[in-house]
């Protein structure tokens, strides 16, 4: 995981991050493909008592699924 941006205000932390790894376990009902994948996410966490107590997160799920081969990539020029 690589953090590209981090903004802290009050009890909230916003992150823009990238994840790189290998699909080695079931993901959203799809069996492992052993393919290398890279994707981004944006998270907004609320911190209380030094712990994350709430998280809102948006992952590049479509991008992951296309890299796994579960969802076809769009044709170029269309």
N, C-alpha and C positions, 0 to 999 in steps of 0.2 A: 504494500500500500504506500502510495506517495501522496502527500498533502501538497496541493498546488496553492491554495488560498485558505486563510483562517482569519475570521473576524470575531472578536469577542466584545460583547456589550452587556453589561449587567450580569445576569445569570445565564446568558445564552452564548453558545459558540456555533458559528456557521463554518462549515468545511466544504471545500471543493476538492475531491480526491480521485485518484486513479488506482485501480486494482489490476494487478497482473498475476496470472496463475495458470494452473492446469486443471481442467474439468475432470476430477477424479472420483466424484460422488454424484448421486442423483441430485438434480437441480430442477425444481418445479415439475417433478414427475418424469423427467427425462433421464435415462441412464447415462453413466459417464461415457465420454467420447475420447478422453485422454488428449484433447486438443488444447493448445495454448490459447488463452483468451486475455483480452485487455478491455477494460471499460471504465467509465467514469461514474461518479455519484456526487450528490449534494446532500449534506446532512445538516440539520439544525438541532442541536442538543440543548436541553435545559439542565443545569447543574445545581444540585442542592446537597449540602453536607459532603462535598468533594466527590460526589457520584453523579453519573448520568441518570436522571429520573424520568426524562421524557425525550423521545427522538422522533423527528420527522425526517424522512429520507426519500430521495428519488434516485433510483438506479437506472442505468442504461440497459434495461432488461431486453429490449429489442436487439440492441447491439450484441449482447451476450448470446442470445438465441441464434442470431445469424452466424456468429462465429462457431457455435456448436454444430451448425448445419441443420438445426431443427426448423428454422424459418429461412426461406430463400432470400438472398440479397437481391435488391432491385436491379434490373438490367440497366446498364449505362445508356444515357441518352433518352430515357423515357420518363 
